[in-house]
């Protein structure tokens, strides 16, 4: 970028010397500092370099740049002492919102947030004889599983077992596979990801996928809009007021359920790992999804945060009746909240059963302990696999 800027400056000015008013070291300092102190794209920070660029054109003098440097230094010290980025004053934000015609994210009335009925138990997602190959590597080898609604189903296994690959096939992100994916009794094997979302399938990712510069509320609202993708493009470009109110209402309901309504206006890029995981879950709950694929949702959380997250998942299942297919390495969490567990190893299904049966399985112990002799595996579950 510096090279491009230099080329453009050379073409525009024809020369570049230190005394040129268009080429001052102060401007470079401001631009560099802006990248450091404004990482979350608050628009009002753009006023600082704009003002600094305009002042020398109207206030000329031998010491103008010295005063600008001093003012910039004082502002930098103030930001450092506050320990955070300075937000735009509320009054200024409201004025600019009115000027630009932007509607504030006001919380809808309680009457607009009527609780949705919980889904009844039944078939959620079913995988039949799934085979996924990458060249000569068979990542998933003929597995079958079923995750019903109103229940937490675990999908566990060592690293490289094929868990995320299975999720990619279920969600439609990878459609180069053999076998069938059944969602609510309907074959969606050839359906696109957006079509599966409209049918009620939501997903989170092992690597958190968030819009860093958007607010928490805006990120959660995307969960509702995801179900409209590819259906009616015109409504996404210009939604009706009733649709906007519905999306806002569902977003606030999901934020309340996850206990993060107090950070709705914060920017996602400034959140902790635990908060970001909750935002991802709320985004799924904001949409009309009754089947969730959660890919290592406790990754990056400490023990207490993981325990609270597990309680929240159980609450979601109890209140919403959604089904959850959970990929997770934290065995304490799996044993505590899962009703049924499938175990993969090298792309093959090696065991299935309740958490109690998993804890006593020699095959599972061998997979996690790295033993080739299943019959010689210890009869007692290792501490990290034993149920809490």
C-alpha positions as CSV (number, residue, x, y, z in Angstrom):
1,X,0.0,0.0,0.0
2,X,2.9,2.4,0.8
3,X,4.3,1.7,-2.7
4,X,1.0,2.3,-4.4
5,X,0.5,5.5,-2.4
6,X,4.0,6.7,-3.4
7,X,3.3,6.1,-7.1
8,X,0.0,7.9,-7.0
9,X,1.5,10.8,-5.1
10,X,4.3,11.0,-7.7
11,X,1.9,11.1,-10.6
12,X,-0.3,13.7,-8.9
13,X,2.4,16.1,-7.6
14,X,5.4,15.4,-9.9
15,X,7.8,15.9,-7.0
16,X,8.1,15.1,-3.3
17,X,10.1,17.2,-0.8
18,X,9.9,17.6,2.9
19,X,8.6,21.2,2.7
20,X,5.7,20.2,0.4
21,X,2.4,20.7,2.3
22,X,1.0,17.6,0.7
23,X,3.9,15.4,1.8
24,X,4.4,15.8,5.5
25,X,5.7,13.2,7.9
26,X,2.8,14.0,10.2
27,X,0.3,12.6,7.8
28,X,2.2,9.3,7.5
29,X,2.3,9.2,11.4
30,X,-1.5,9.8,11.6
31,X,-2.3,7.1,9.0
32,X,0.0,4.6,10.8
33,X,-1.4,5.4,14.2
34,X,-5.0,5.1,12.9
35,X,-4.3,1.5,11.9
36,X,-3.1,0.8,15.5
37,X,-5.7,2.6,17.5
38,X,-8.8,2.0,15.4
39,X,-8.9,-1.7,14.6
40,X,-12.6,-2.1,15.0
41,X,-13.6,0.3,12.3
42,X,-15.5,2.9,14.2
43,X,-16.2,5.5,11.5
44,X,-15.7,8.5,13.7
45,X,-12.0,7.9,13.9
46,X,-11.8,9.0,10.3
47,X,-12.6,12.5,11.4
48,X,-9.1,12.8,13.0
49,X,-7.0,12.5,9.9
50,X,-9.6,14.5,7.9
51,X,-9.3,17.4,10.3
52,X,-5.6,17.1,10.4
53,X,-5.5,17.2,6.6
54,X,-7.8,20.3,6.3
55,X,-6.2,22.5,9.1
56,X,-2.9,23.2,7.3
57,X,-4.8,24.4,4.2
58,X,-6.6,27.2,6.2
59,X,-4.2,27.8,9.1
60,X,-0.8,28.5,7.7
61,X,2.2,29.3,9.8
62,X,5.6,28.1,10.6
63,X,4.4,26.2,13.7
64,X,1.1,24.8,12.5
65,X,2.5,21.3,12.1
66,X,4.2,21.5,15.5
67,X,0.8,22.2,17.1
68,X,-0.8,19.3,15.2
69,X,1.9,17.0,16.4
70,X,1.4,18.2,20.0
71,X,-2.4,17.7,19.7
72,X,-2.0,14.2,18.3
73,X,0.4,13.3,21.1
74,X,-2.0,14.4,23.7
75,X,-4.8,12.4,22.1
76,X,-2.6,9.3,22.0
77,X,-1.7,9.7,25.7
78,X,-5.4,10.1,26.6
79,X,-6.3,6.9,24.7
80,X,-3.5,5.0,26.4
81,X,-4.6,6.2,29.8
82,X,-8.2,5.1,29.2
83,X,-6.9,1.6,28.4
84,X,-9.3,1.2,25.5
85,X,-10.6,2.8,22.3
86,X,-12.6,6.0,22.8
87,X,-16.1,5.6,21.6
88,X,-18.0,8.3,19.8
89,X,-20.2,10.4,22.1
90,X,-23.8,9.2,22.2
91,X,-25.2,12.5,21.1
92,X,-22.9,12.6,18.1
93,X,-23.8,9.0,17.1
94,X,-27.5,9.9,17.2
95,X,-27.0,13.0,15.1
96,X,-25.1,11.1,12.4
97,X,-27.6,8.3,12.4
98,X,-30.4,10.8,11.8
99,X,-28.3,12.5,9.1
100,X,-27.7,9.2,7.3
101,X,-31.1,7.8,7.8
102,X,-29.8,4.8,9.9
103,X,-32.2,3.2,12.3
104,X,-30.9,2.6,15.7
105,X,-30.9,-1.0,17.1
106,X,-33.6,-0.5,19.6
107,X,-34.8,-3.4,21.6
108,X,-38.3,-4.4,20.4
109,X,-41.2,-4.4,22.9
110,X,-41.7,-7.5,25.0
111,X,-45.0,-8.2,23.1
112,X,-43.0,-8.7,19.9
113,X,-40.8,-11.4,21.5
114,X,-43.4,-14.1,22.0
115,X,-41.8,-17.4,22.9
116,X,-41.7,-19.9,20.1
117,X,-43.1,-23.4,20.8
118,X,-40.5,-26.1,21.5
119,X,-40.0,-28.6,18.8
120,X,-41.2,-32.1,19.6
121,X,-38.8,-35.0,19.6
122,X,-38.4,-36.8,16.3
123,X,-36.0,-37.4,13.5
124,X,-33.5,-34.6,13.1
125,X,-30.6,-35.4,10.9
126,X,-29.6,-38.9,9.6
127,X,-26.5,-39.9,7.7
128,X,-26.5,-43.2,5.8
129,X,-23.4,-44.9,4.4
130,X,-21.4,-41.7,4.1
131,X,-18.1,-42.0,2.2
132,X,-15.8,-38.9,1.7
133,X,-12.6,-39.2,-0.2
134,X,-9.9,-36.6,-0.9
135,X,-7.9,-38.1,-3.8
136,X,-6.6,-41.4,-2.6
137,X,-7.4,-40.7,1.1
138,X,-10.7,-42.0,2.5
139,X,-11.5,-39.5,5.3
140,X,-14.9,-41.0,6.1
141,X,-15.6,-44.6,5.4
142,X,-19.2,-45.7,5.2
143,X,-20.5,-44.3,8.5
144,X,-24.2,-44.1,9.5
145,X,-25.6,-42.1,12.4
146,X,-28.7,-40.4,13.6
147,X,-29.2,-37.3,15.7
148,X,-32.9,-36.7,16.7
149,X,-34.4,-33.5,18.0
150,X,-34.7,-32.7,21.7
151,X,-31.5,-34.6,22.4
152,X,-27.7,-34.0,22.5
153,X,-25.9,-36.5,20.4
154,X,-22.1,-36.6,20.6
155,X,-19.6,-37.4,17.7
156,X,-16.2,-37.9,19.2
157,X,-12.8,-39.3,18.1
158,X,-9.1,-38.5,18.0
159,X,-7.8,-35.7,15.7
160,X,-8.2,-36.7,12.1
161,X,-11.0,-39.1,12.8
162,X,-13.3,-37.4,10.2
163,X,-15.6,-35.5,12.5
164,X,-15.5,-32.1,10.8
165,X,-15.5,-33.8,7.4
166,X,-18.8,-35.4,8.4
167,X,-20.1,-32.0,9.4
168,X,-19.1,-30.5,6.1
169,X,-21.1,-33.2,4.3
170,X,-24.1,-32.8,6.6
171,X,-24.2,-29.0,6.1
172,X,-23.5,-29.2,2.3
173,X,-20.2,-27.3,2.4
174,X,-18.7,-30.5,0.8
175,X,-21.1,-32.2,-1.6
176,X,-18.6,-34.5,-3.2
177,X,-19.4,-37.6,-1.2
178,X,-21.3,-40.9,-1.5
179,X,-24.2,-41.8,0.7
180,X,-27.3,-39.9,1.9
181,X,-28.1,-37.0,4.3
182,X,-31.6,-37.0,5.6
183,X,-33.0,-33.9,7.3
184,X,-36.4,-34.2,9.0
185,X,-37.2,-37.2,6.9
186,X,-36.3,-35.4,3.6
187,X,-33.3,-36.4,1.5
188,X,-31.1,-33.3,1.2
189,X,-28.1,-35.1,-0.2
190,X,-27.9,-32.8,-3.3
191,X,-29.3,-29.7,-1.6
192,X,-27.1,-26.5,-1.3
193,X,-26.1,-25.2,2.1
194,X,-28.6,-22.4,2.0
195,X,-31.4,-24.8,1.2
196,X,-30.4,-27.0,4.2
197,X,-30.4,-23.9,6.4
198,X,-33.9,-23.0,5.2
199,X,-34.9,-26.6,6.1
200,X,-33.8,-26.0,9.7
201,X,-30.1,-26.9,9.9
202,X,-27.7,-24.5,11.7
203,X,-24.0,-24.9,12.3
204,X,-21.0,-23.4,14.1
205,X,-17.4,-23.9,13.2
206,X,-14.3,-25.0,15.0
207,X,-12.6,-21.8,14.0
208,X,-15.0,-19.0,15.0
209,X,-16.5,-17.3,12.0
210,X,-17.7,-13.8,12.9
211,X,-18.0,-10.4,11.3
212,X,-15.4,-8.6,13.5
213,X,-16.4,-5.0,12.7
214,X,-20.1,-5.6,13.3
215,X,-21.9,-5.5,16.6
216,X,-23.0,-8.5,18.6
217,X,-26.6,-7.8,17.7
218,X,-25.8,-7.5,14.0
219,X,-23.9,-10.8,14.1
220,X,-26.8,-12.6,15.8
221,X,-29.3,-11.1,13.4
222,X,-27.4,-12.8,10.6
223,X,-28.6,-16.1,11.9
224,X,-32.1,-15.2,10.9
225,X,-31.1,-13.8,7.6
226,X,-29.1,-16.9,6.7
227,X,-32.4,-18.9,6.3
228,X,-33.5,-16.4,3.6
229,X,-30.4,-16.7,1.5
230,X,-31.2,-17.7,-2.1
231,X,-34.9,-17.8,-1.5
232,X,-36.1,-14.2,-2.2
233,X,-33.2,-11.9,-3.1
234,X,-35.4,-8.9,-3.2
235,X,-36.4,-9.2,0.5
236,X,-32.7,-9.3,1.5
237,X,-32.1,-6.1,-0.4
238,X,-35.1,-4.3,0.9
239,X,-36.8,-6.1,3.8
240,X,-40.3,-5.1,4.9
241,X,-40.6,-3.4,8.3
242,X,-42.4,-6.4,9.7
243,X,-39.5,-8.7,8.7
244,X,-37.0,-6.3,10.2
245,X,-38.9,-6.3,13.5
246,X,-39.1,-10.1,13.4
247,X,-35.4,-10.5,12.9
248,X,-34.6,-8.0,15.7
249,X,-37.1,-9.8,18.0
250,X,-35.6,-13.2,17.4
251,X,-32.1,-11.8,17.8
252,X,-32.9,-10.3,21.2
253,X,-34.6,-13.5,22.3
254,X,-31.5,-15.5,21.4
255,X,-29.3,-13.0,23.2
256,X,-31.4,-13.3,26.4
257,X,-31.4,-17.1,26.2
258,X,-27.5,-17.1,26.0
259,X,-27.2,-14.4,28.7
260,X,-25.4,-11.8,26.6
261,X,-28.0,-9.2,26.0
262,X,-25.9,-6.7,27.9
263,X,-23.1,-6.8,25.2
264,X,-25.5,-6.5,22.2
265,X,-24.0,-3.2,21.1
266,X,-20.3,-4.2,21.5
267,X,-18.3,-4.9,18.5
268,X,-17.6,-8.6,18.0
269,X,-13.9,-8.1,17.4
270,X,-13.5,-6.8,21.0
271,X,-15.0,-9.9,22.7
272,X,-13.3,-12.6,24.7
273,X,-13.3,-16.2,23.4
274,X,-16.0,-17.2,25.8
275,X,-18.3,-14.4,24.7
276,X,-17.6,-15.1,21.1
277,X,-18.7,-18.8,21.5
278,X,-21.9,-17.5,23.1
279,X,-22.5,-15.1,20.2
280,X,-22.1,-18.0,17.7
281,X,-24.6,-20.1,19.6
282,X,-27.0,-17.1,19.8
283,X,-26.7,-16.7,16.0
284,X,-27.8,-20.2,15.5
285,X,-30.7,-19.8,18.0
286,X,-31.9,-16.6,16.2
287,X,-32.7,-18.5,13.1
288,X,-35.6,-21.0,12.8
289,X,-33.1,-23.9,13.2
290,X,-34.2,-27.1,15.0
291,X,-31.1,-29.1,14.3
292,X,-27.7,-27.7,15.3
293,X,-24.2,-28.9,14.3
294,X,-21.8,-27.6,16.9
295,X,-18.1,-28.1,16.0
296,X,-16.0,-28.0,19.2
297,X,-18.0,-25.2,20.8
298,X,-15.9,-25.3,24.0
299,X,-12.6,-24.8,22.2
300,X,-10.6,-22.0,23.9
301,X,-12.8,-22.0,27.1
302,X,-11.6,-22.6,30.6
303,X,-13.1,-25.2,32.9
304,X,-15.7,-22.9,34.4
305,X,-16.7,-21.4,31.1
306,X,-17.1,-24.9,29.6
307,X,-19.3,-26.0,32.5
308,X,-21.6,-23.0,32.1
309,X,-21.7,-23.6,28.3
310,X,-22.7,-27.2,28.9
311,X,-25.6,-26.0,31.2
312,X,-26.7,-23.6,28.5
313,X,-26.8,-26.3,25.8
314,X,-28.9,-28.4,28.1
315,X,-31.2,-25.5,28.7
316,X,-31.5,-24.8,24.9
317,X,-32.5,-28.4,24.3
318,X,-35.0,-28.3,27.1
319,X,-36.6,-25.0,26.2
320,X,-36.4,-25.1,22.4
321,X,-36.5,-28.8,21.8
322,X,-33.8,-28.5,19.2
323,X,-31.5,-31.4,18.4
324,X,-27.7,-31.0,18.8
325,X,-25.0,-33.0,17.1
326,X,-21.9,-32.2,19.1
327,X,-18.3,-32.6,18.0
328,X,-16.2,-32.1,21.1
329,X,-12.8,-33.1,22.6
330,X,-13.7,-32.2,26.1
331,X,-14.8,-35.6,27.3
332,X,-16.1,-34.3,30.6
333,X,-18.5,-32.1,28.7
334,X,-19.5,-35.0,26.4
335,X,-20.1,-37.4,29.2
336,X,-22.2,-34.9,31.1
337,X,-24.6,-33.6,28.5
338,X,-24.8,-36.2,25.7
339,X,-27.6,-38.7,25.6
340,X,-26.0,-40.9,22.9
341,X,-22.4,-40.9,21.5
342,X,-20.8,-42.0,18.2
343,X,-17.1,-42.7,18.1
344,X,-15.0,-42.3,14.9
345,X,-11.4,-43.4,14.4
346,X,-9.6,-43.1,11.0
347,X,-12.9,-42.4,9.3
348,X,-14.6,-45.5,10.6
349,X,-17.4,-45.9,13.2
350,X,-15.8,-48.0,16.0
351,X,-18.5,-47.7,18.7
352,X,-21.9,-46.2,19.5
353,X,-23.8,-46.1,22.7
354,X,-24.7,-44.1,25.9
355,X,-22.0,-42.3,27.8
356,X,-21.9,-45.1,30.3
357,X,-21.3,-47.6,27.6
358,X,-18.7,-45.4,26.0
359,X,-16.8,-45.2,29.3
360,X,-16.6,-49.0,29.5
361,X,-15.7,-49.6,25.9
362,X,-12.2,-51.1,25.3
363,X,-12.4,-50.0,21.6
364,X,-12.8,-46.4,22.6
365,X,-10.1,-46.6,25.2
366,X,-7.7,-48.1,22.6
367,X,-8.5,-45.3,20.1
368,X,-7.8,-42.5,22.7
369,X,-4.8,-44.2,24.2
370,X,-3.3,-45.2,20.9
371,X,-3.2,-48.9,21.6
372,X,-3.4,-51.4,18.7
373,X,-4.3,-54.3,21.1
374,X,-8.0,-53.7,21.9
375,X,-8.3,-56.8,23.9
376,X,-5.4,-55.7,26.2
377,X,-6.9,-52.2,26.7
378,X,-7.5,-51.3,30.4
379,X,-10.9,-52.2,31.8
380,X,-11.1,-48.9,33.6
381,X,-11.7,-45.6,31.8
382,X,-8.8,-43.2,32.0
383,X,-9.5,-40.0,34.0
384,X,-9.9,-37.8,31.0
385,X,-12.5,-40.1,29.5
386,X,-14.3,-41.1,32.7
387,X,-17.8,-39.6,33.2
388,X,-18.0,-36.7,35.7
